[in-house]
């Protein structure tokens, strides 16, 4: 059985630390070290550790406060486990996390075991509608998936997935061998101002694959202490300004972007510059701006400021966002829909914890430990790698869902992928089908997807283009929202082996405008599959 190190970096947050620490003490696993690594020297923190009275705990202080990245790097240097994970001082581990991880790693040799955490908003969270709320998207708890690291990194750098889908130190057990490989290559393990984000990048960069268990092993806690959430999601100006000052200090003097997508983009660039400046994956700056544009409503009351910042960022990069359709400004947050319900790819739990008498992360992890199915021997599934190119003499089916094989063919104009497929945003988008060689005969291309239908029954219209030429028009109505489009493409339409298929949407609109949900993105075409039939 492997030895685990669970690290809790902290700085004068005894009120949440006491509950986070209890979740780790609950682990029924002996070969475990618990490292509380403190930036500074806070008496209340010392009292919390002393009261825990567990022989597996070590408490190390820097005495003088240091930046987040430095504190994390120092903490990592003190660990002794074969596998290491970090949790925030408002996060929690599920009671059987270490035992479950040991079982999986005992049957499957791997540098990385990752999972999707549950999400708990503490009672004093910055956004009142979310306070004391627990959210868990449970997909397939009975399986473990093996993901290709390079493909995951490529998709992330094209802004087709969120950083939480990477194997970060916050949602993974990371092997000592992998940590040493990163340090040998970069001179350190943690890079930049957001070590949770950048750890996922370096882990994927220095590994071949990673395992993902469908059952969560931790809960991510979002409290009034969460600096990032105070910066980007708080409606309180003074709280936001204070968080910016803290981030400014931790950033080594640089001012963080006010748009979360731009901030994460800056962190991605830092890692690329330090570890793979001239190697793949490339950084798609236009996709970053596109993602930032459609996230303008994430920070309450900041829409005009964020839009001005985005325009400035585009100008400095030599790009323009003029002509892009902005999402409608959402003036007030939408109350969450709560309960436990089946969705297309599993079960969504959205629980008002106050109704269950729950008010901290320790109680949340105990609830999840009781609710979730016991951890049986999971089945290992190796996911299909996304295709880099299409063979010109073979029929191919491309899928554009979250783990689809066609994601690397998405050009500009798309959102992050979902389980079923991916939405285009705004009026225009492109798919660039790269063939390994130019077809010698015509190719039949069939596009399958969907469109949103407005509540008033009006039709949604669009057109499909081939190499810039408008080929077919299509529309959706209440009677039929599914779209199937068939094209016959002669060899002359291919340019250097590429076939560019475009989508033009007459009037993209957002679900928020129709009261369907709080989603303010202006959605166009929902791409599910493209089938390609090559003549033999």
PyMOL commands that set and color helices and strands:
alter all, ss='L'
color gray80, all
select helices_A, chain A and resi 14-25+43-52+68-77+97-107+128-130+149-157+163-165+176-186+195-205+227-233+237-250+260-275+285-293+296-298+303-316+353-356+361-371+407-409+491-493+511-514
alter helices_A, ss='H'
color red, helices_A
select strands_A, chain A and resi 4-10+32-38+57-61+83-87+92-93+112-115+118-121+133-138+143-148+172-175+209-213+218-222+339-343+346-352+379-382+396-399+422-425+428-434+443-451+460-466+469-476+482-489+498-505+523-534
alter strands_A, ss='S'
color yellow, strands_A
deselect
rebuild
show_as cartoon
